[in-house]
Amino acid sequence: MLKIKNYKIAVISSITAFLFVFLYSVSFAASLQLNIWYALITSVICLIISISEKEALLAPNVYFAVPLLLILSYNTNALLPFCIITGAVLYALFSKKADFFRLHSSVLCGVTLGLAFSVTALLTTHYFGIGANGFTVIEILKNYRSLGFHPNWRGVFFGTITLFAMITYPFKFRKASKYFPAEAFSLLLPLILNLWLNPDKNSSPINETGNLFSLPAEFLQFFLPSLNTNFNFSFDVYLNCIFASISVACIMLIFKSPDERTDSRTTASVLTGITGGFPSSVYPFRSYGLISAVLAVLLTVFSYFLFGDILSRIPLHSAAVVLIMNAWKSVPFSDVAKTFKSGFSGIIITILIFVLFIFTNVFFALVAAIIINSLIKLKGGAEYEG
């Protein structure tokens, strides 16, 4: 009887893990305008490596979208593997110095607010279907001003359904959301509506996630340069690639959980970088083991190949909203409130770091935040967050 119960738990756990990791990865890849191959690879590797974690699950983190877009600004994804692998290696090298990256509450508030606003600014174009271009916050804000506000209202309809579901579903259905994640519910609902309202994908009036089956050619070109006769980048491209790599490592270190296994997270991120995926973060998750992992991987692979045409109809507007909402869910608003009540210096530090995310880029903003944090430590700042 006990064994049957354990198998039931494993099956339920596998379905929940599959829904969360795969659909979150699909949202991530689609919002970065990348082939959904990246979602498949990320999901499979994260689901396998998560076996080594204790009551935790590996999956992409929305904040990684900000530095990765620095690389994608050059209309190529060929350097993404280098960026992700280097970021993971730097994370492993500096993980023993994790205390250095533990931020004072005012600094942490500025970083999380800055990253959440960056994600919102960069992905709002997909939510509203504006068609704006820009890979830093200031760039895309200028483009919004230049283009004006002309949304795709059908797309806004789907995105708003997702927004409403992401907010209300976890509160109204707390128990159900533990087994059927908000990300899955908030994507499947507009997907069903889109299939009903727009049955012909060739005449769909909205942006969709697109083709799930074509292998990303530029990714192969990174490992097989002979396939690409134009594999020549300027110094500026490589410099931004280094900036993005360091930014990925900084985000991994700043938001490192005290209990997470550095080797597991590093291995997952390196493997996804090599094979075409995204860096990962750790999320609390119970009752996940070998059986759950096997079933979750099978569900992911079968969904990719058997239901690819259906999944490709997920509104891009909804995928962007899933990331935007998760970005703001990660902001410690209670600490923000405390910071703004603590005194003038805390307010100035939070606002300064937030502004740096808007007017510079994620690399300079994160480096400035770490420098400011070090100065606060030297002066004896006491309130730190892990």
Residue pairs with C-beta under 8 A, 6 or more apart in sequence:
7 291
9 287
10 287
10 289
10 291
10 292
10 295
11 291
11 292
11 295
12 179
12 287
13 285
13 286
13 287
13 288
13 289
13 292
14 291
14 292
14 293
14 294
14 295
14 296
14 299
15 179
15 295
15 296
15 299
16 178
16 179
16 180
16 181
16 285
17 47
17 50
17 57
17 285
17 288
17 292
17 293
17 296
18 43
18 47
18 295
18 296
18 299
18 300
18 303
19 180
19 181
19 183
19 184
20 57
20 59
20 181
20 183
20 184
20 283
20 285
21 42
21 43
21 46
21 47
21 57
21 58
21 59
21 296
21 300
22 39
22 40
22 43
22 299
22 300
22 303
23 181
23 183
23 184
23 187
23 322
24 59
24 60
24 183
24 322
24 326
25 38
25 39
25 40
25 42
25 43
25 46
25 59
25 60
25 277
25 278
26 36
26 39
26 187
26 209
26 311
26 314
26 319
27 183
27 187
27 318
27 319
27 320
27 322
27 323
28 38
28 39
28 42
28 60
28 62
28 65
28 278
28 323
29 35
29 36
29 37
29 38
29 39
29 42
29 209
29 278
30 36
30 39
30 209
30 210
30 314
30 316
30 319
30 320
31 65
31 123
31 126
31 316
31 319
31 320
31 323
32 65
32 68
32 69
32 72
33 72
34 72
34 77
34 216
35 211
35 212
35 214
35 215
35 216
36 209
36 210
36 211
36 212
36 304
36 311
36 312
37 212
37 214
37 215
37 216
37 219
37 276
38 216
38 276
38 277
38 278
40 300
40 301
40 304
41 272
41 275
41 276
41 277
42 59
42 60
42 272
42 277
42 278
42 280
43 300
44 297
44 300
44 301
45 268
45 271
45 272
45 275
45 277
46 57
46 58
46 59
46 60
46 268
46 272
46 280
47 58
47 293
47 296
47 297
47 300
48 293
48 297
49 58
49 264
49 267
49 268
49 271
49 280
50 56
50 57
50 58
50 264
50 268
50 285
50 288
50 293
51 288
51 289
51 290
51 293
52 261
52 263
52 264
53 260
53 261
53 264
53 282
53 288
54 259
54 261
55 284
55 285
55 286
55 288
56 257
56 259
56 260
56 282
56 283
56 284
56 285
56 288
57 282
57 283
57 284
57 285
57 288
58 264
58 265
58 268
58 280
58 281
58 282
58 283
59 280
59 281
59 283
60 278
60 279
60 280
60 281
61 251
61 255
61 279
61 280
61 281
62 119
62 323
62 326
62 327
62 330
63 115
63 119
63 251
63 255
63 327
63 330
64 248
64 251
64 278
64 279
64 281
65 119
65 122
65 123
65 323
66 115
66 118
66 119
66 122
66 247
66 362
67 83
67 87
67 243
67 244
67 245
67 247
67 248
67 251
67 362
67 363
68 80
68 83
68 84
68 244
68 248
68 278
69 122
69 135
69 136
70 135
70 136
70 240
70 241
70 243
70 244
70 247
70 361
70 362
70 363
71 77
71 79
71 80
71 83
71 240
71 241
71 244
72 80
72 135
73 135
73 136
73 240
74 233
74 237
74 240
76 218
77 216
77 218
77 219
78 218
78 219
78 221
78 222
78 228
78 231
79 222
79 233
79 237
79 238
79 241
80 219
80 222
80 273
81 219
81 222
81 223
81 273
81 274
81 276
82 222
82 241
82 245
82 273
83 241
83 244
83 245
83 248
83 273
84 245
84 248
84 269
84 270
84 272
84 273
84 277
84 278
84 279
85 269
85 270
85 273
85 274
86 242
86 245
86 248
86 249
87 244
87 245
87 246
87 247
87 248
87 249
87 252
87 269
87 279
88 248
88 249
88 252
88 265
88 266
88 269
88 270
88 273
88 279
89 266
89 270
90 245
90 246
90 248
90 249
91 248
91 249
91 252
91 253
91 262
91 265
91 266
91 269
92 262
92 263
92 266
94 100
94 101
94 249
94 253
95 253
95 256
95 262
95 266
98 253
98 256
100 370
100 374
101 250
101 253
101 254
101 256
101 370
102 384
102 385
102 386
103 111
103 254
103 369
103 373
103 384
103 385
104 349
104 373
104 376
104 377
104 381
104 383
104 384
104 385
105 335
105 338
105 339
105 342
105 346
105 383
105 384
105 385
106 339
106 342
106 345
106 346
106 347
106 349
106 350
106 376
106 383
107 349
107 350
107 353
107 369
107 372
107 373
107 376
108 254
108 332
108 335
108 385
109 331
109 332
109 335
109 336
109 339
109 350
110 349
110 350
110 351
110 352
110 353
110 354
110 369
111 254
111 353
111 365
111 366
111 369
112 330
112 331
112 332
113 331
113 336
113 350
113 354
114 353
114 354
114 356
114 357
114 358
114 365
115 251
115 327
115 357
115 362
116 327
116 328
116 330
116 331
117 137
117 354
117 357
117 358
118 137
118 357
118 358
118 362
119 323
119 324
119 327
120 324
120 327
120 328
121 137
121 140
121 141
121 358
122 134
122 135
122 137
122 140
123 320
123 323
123 324
124 130
124 144
124 320
124 324
125 131
125 132
125 133
125 134
125 140
125 144
126 207
126 316
126 317
126 319
126 320
127 155
127 156
127 159
127 317
127 320
127 321
127 324
128 149
128 151
128 152
128 155
128 156
128 159
128 317
129 151
129 152
129 155
129 156
129 206
129 207
129 316
129 317
130 144
130 147
130 149
130 150
130 151
131 147
132 140
132 143
132 144
132 147
133 139
133 140
133 143
134 140
134 141
134 142
134 143
136 360
136 361
136 362
137 357
137 358
137 359
138 358
138 359
138 360
141 358
152 205
152 206
152 207
152 317
154 197
154 205
154 206
155 205
155 206
155 207
155 315
155 316
155 317
156 317
158 190
158 193
158 194
158 206
158 315
158 317
158 318
159 190
159 315
159 317
159 318
159 320
159 321
160 321
161 186
161 189
161 190
161 193
161 318
162 186
162 187
162 189
162 190
162 315
162 317
162 318
162 321
162 322
162 325
163 321
163 325
165 182
165 185
165 186
165 189
166 182
166 183
166 186
166 321
166 322
166 325
167 325
169 177
169 182
169 185
169 186
170 177
170 182
177 185
183 322
183 326
186 318
186 321
186 322
186 325
187 314
187 318
187 319
187 322
190 314
190 315
190 317
190 318
191 310
191 311
191 313
191 314
191 315
191 318
194 204
194 206
194 208
194 313
194 314
194 315
195 310
195 313
198 204
198 205
198 206
198 313
201 208
201 312
201 313
204 313
206 315
206 316
206 317
207 315
207 316
207 317
208 312
208 313
208 314
208 315
208 316
209 311
209 312
209 313
209 314
209 315
209 316
209 319
210 312
211 312
212 304
212 308
212 309
212 311
212 312
213 308
216 276
217 227
218 228
219 276
220 227
221 227
221 228
221 231
225 231
243 361
243 363
244 362
244 363
246 363
246 366
246 367
247 362
247 363
247 366
248 279
250 366
250 367
250 370
251 366
252 265
252 269
252 279
252 281
254 366
255 281
256 262
256 386
257 282
257 386
258 386
260 282
265 280
265 281
265 282
268 280
269 279
269 280
271 277
272 278
272 279
272 280
273 279
303 311
304 311
332 385
335 385
336 350
339 346
339 347
339 350
340 346
340 347
340 350
342 383
349 372
349 376
352 372
353 365
353 368
353 369
353 372
356 364
356 365
356 368
356 369
357 365
360 368
